[in-house]
């Protein structure tokens, strides 16, 4: 029986320096039935020409290779456009400065085949710098200040709260069923009104218990100053506002401690861009104290599952 078709979706924006390595990785990834969809989102460098030349050199490598160019529309709109054009049974999204590792697609499809109730699964990524040198073995645990723990992510009852409290998921590790984007069977398309689309989408998957995790590196995540998480100033404030809005809006999809954690996150994020006026300091301390308590509760839950054991 033929392997299912996998759509690799690559939004490109000013990554002429990196996009060839991203595309080269598809040749060595190992999955035999791929289609590749690339949209250049208004790059001002020669990213489009780089992809065009690469496609000419590898014109027969994939079942389908689509390359388009558009005026800059932003990541979310570009992703939704790519999803609508995709024909695969499974879809994976790869930023043009990241790249895939061999056999990562097969391992993720194997997980989804064995777990039919899941709509998506993510794996870890190695970390590389702007020159392509590996600087870390795990983007999940080595980049962010508060890193999620793989042992918690492998337990369904722990995963949602772990990612709410310790959001540190590397970008290129996600693979989804096509049905994930169905409004009824899945959670729909990306929300084009938000800036941090992956946080929003992961929470919607978590609310349905539809997200899985495999503790292996499936991709390479490039860590450099252009990463969105390295934003500062007004852009960082907008991110805080966006995170607060996402947490508040999606909290009703959860119950119990996960819902409480999202409501606390909304309050905590709101104080981050309040300027910490004297009248706001009591709220600033209170919500961070509650957040610290939630972290302790999650630590106790992880300890229980690790050393006492529990039923997933």
N, C-alpha and C positions, 0 to 999 in steps of 0.2 A: 504494500500500500504506500502511495506517495506521501511524503512528509507534508504537513499543512503549510500553507503559504504564510510567511511572516513579512509584514510591512515594516521597513525601517524608515522612520520619519526624521528628517534632518532639517531643522530650520537654521539658516545661515545668516549671520550678520557680522561683517567685518572680521572674519576669521581666515583670511587668506593664508596666514602663517600656519594654521593648524588643520585646515579642512582636508588636505590630502591624507594626512595620517588617519583621520576619521574614516575616510572612504577606503583607504588601504586595509583597515581593520576588518572591513566587511568581506574581503577576499579570503582572509585567514580565519574568520570566525568559525566556519565549519558547517553552518546550516545550509543544506543543499537547495532550499526553495525560498529565495528571497526576492522581494521587490523593494526598490529604493526610491523614495520620493524626497526630493530636495527643493526647497523654496528659498531663494535669496531675498531677504526682507529689506531691500533697499540699501545694500552695502555700499559704502563709499570707497572701498578698496577694490582689489581685483578678485574677490572671492568667487564671483559668478564665473569669471573666465577660468579660474583654477578648476572649478567643478566641471565646466564644459570640456576642458582639455582632458580631464581624467576620464570622463564618460566616453569620449572618443577613443581613448586607449583601451577601454574595457567594455566595449559596446555589447558584447555577448555574455557578460559575466552573470547577469541576473535575468530573472523572468521578465522584469520590467524596470526601466530606469526613467523616471520623470524628473526633469529639471525646469523650474520656472523662476521668473524674476518678477518682483512686484515693488511698488512704492512701499515705504516703511509703514507697516500696520501694527507692529508690536507682536510680542511672542504669542499671547493667547489666541489672537485672531489667526495667526499663522498656523499654530498647532491645530486648531479646529478645522481650518481649510485642509490641512494635510490628512487629518483623520477622515474627513468626508471623501477624499480622493482615494484613500487606501482600499485595497481589495482583499487584504490578508485576513486569515482567521485569527491571527494574533498580531499585535502592534507593539513596537518598541520605539521609544523616542530618544534620540541621541543628539545632544548639542554638538555643533560643528567643531568645538574645541576639545571635545571628549572623544573616546573611541571604545570599541568593544573588544573583549578578550575572547580567545578561542573557547568554544563550547558553552558559553554563557547562555545562549538562546536555548540550546537543548536542555540544559539543566533547569531552566525556568519553565519550559513547556512540560518537562517531566513532572515538575511539582504541580502545575495546574491540571495535568491529566490525572494525577493521583488525588487531587483535591477539587472535585468538580463544583463544589459550593463557592470556590474563590473566583473572583473576577480578575484579579491581578496579583502579581508577585514581584518582589524586588530583592535584589541581592546587593552585596557590598561592592565597593570599587577600590582599586589601588589609587594612590594619589601621585600625580606627576606635576612637574612645574612647567613654566612657560617654554623651557628648552627640551621638554620631554623626558627629563630625568625623574626616575621614581623616587619620591620623597616620603612615602608612607605605604604601608601594606593595607590600611583600612581607612577609607574616607569616613566611614560610619563612626569610628571611635577615635580618630586622631586629628580631626580638623577643628571641630567645634568645642567651645568651652564646656558645654554640658552635652556629653556624647551618650547616645542611646546604647544600651547593652544588648548584644546579640542574644544572650540567654533569656532576656525578657521578651525580645521580639519573636522568639520561636514558640512562645506560649500564647495562645489566642487570648486568654483572659488577661494577660499582662500587656499585650501589644498596644492597645489603644491608649492607655494612660501613659505608657512609656514614651510614645511618640508625641503626645500632647505636651508632656513635661520636658522632654529632651528631644526636640526636633532637630535631627542631624542626618537626614537621609540624602545620600549622594544622588545627583541628578540622573545619570544614565543607566541606573540599575533596574528600572521598572519595565515590566512586560505585561500587557493586558490582553484579555480576550476582546474581540470586536464587540461583544455584547455589553462590555463595560460602558460603552458610550450610548447605549440605548436608554431612552428616558424611562422605560418601564422595567426592562430586564436588568438594567445597570443603573448608573448614576448620572448619565448624560454627558454633555460636552464640557469643556473647560469654561469656567466663568470668566467672561471677557471684561468684567468690570473690576477685577482685582489685579493687583500687581504680582502677588506671590501665588501663582496659580497652582503650583505643586502642593503647597500646604492645604489649600482649599480642596483640591481633588483627593488627596490622601485622606483627609478627614471624612469626606463623603463615602469613600470606600470603607474606612474603619467603622463608620456608623452602621454599615450593613454587615459587618463581620466578613467582608469580602476581600481582604488583603492578606497575603501570605508573605513569608520571608524565608530565604535560604542563605545560610551563613557561608557564602563563598564569594570571591570577587568575580564579577561578570563583566566589568568594564573598567575603564580608566577615567578618573575624574581629574580634570586639569585645574589646579589651584593657582590663581594669579590675581593681580590687582583689578582685573576687569570683571571678576565674578560679582554677581548681584549682591551676595551677602557682604561684600566689602564696601558697600555704599556708605557714604557719610553725609553729614549736613542735612539739607532739606530732603534728599532722597531717603535717607535713613528714617527721618521723621515720618515720611509717607509710608514707609514699610511698617513702622510701628502702628500707625493708624490702620493700615490694611490688616495687619494681624489681629488687632483688636476687633475690627469689624467682622472678620472671618469667624473668630471665636464666638462672638456674640450671636451671629446669624445661624451658625451650625450647632450651637449648644443644644437646641431643642431636639436634635436628631439622636442625642445620647441620653442615657439615664445614669443614675448613681454618681459615683465618684468622678467618672469621666465628664459628665455634664457639669459638675461642680468645678472641675479643673478648668474647663473652657470658660466658664463665667468668671472665674478668678483671673484667668489670662486676659480676658477682655478688660477687666478693671486695671490689672497690672500694666498692660500695654498703654492704656489711656493715660496713666500717670507719667509714663516715660516721656510724653511730649507735652506735658502740662507746664514745663518750665520750673517745676518744683518750687512754686511760690510757697511762702510760709503757711498759707492756709491749706495747702495740699500735702504738706509733709506727713500729717497723721495718716492720711489715706495711703500715701506712698509706703510708709512703714507697715501698715496693716496688711495690705495685699501681698507684699513680699513675705511677710511672716506666714500668712496662710499658704502661699506658694511653697515656702520651705517645709511647712507641715505636710503638704501633699507629697513632696519629694521623699520625706521620711516614711510616709505610709507606703509609697511605692517601693522603697528600699526594703521595707519589712515584707512586702508581698513577694518580691524577688527572692529574698532570703528564704522564705518558706518554700517556694517552688524549687529552689536550688538544693536545699539541705534536708527538707522534710519530705518534699515530693507532693505533687498535686495532680489532679486529673485535668488535662487540657480540655 
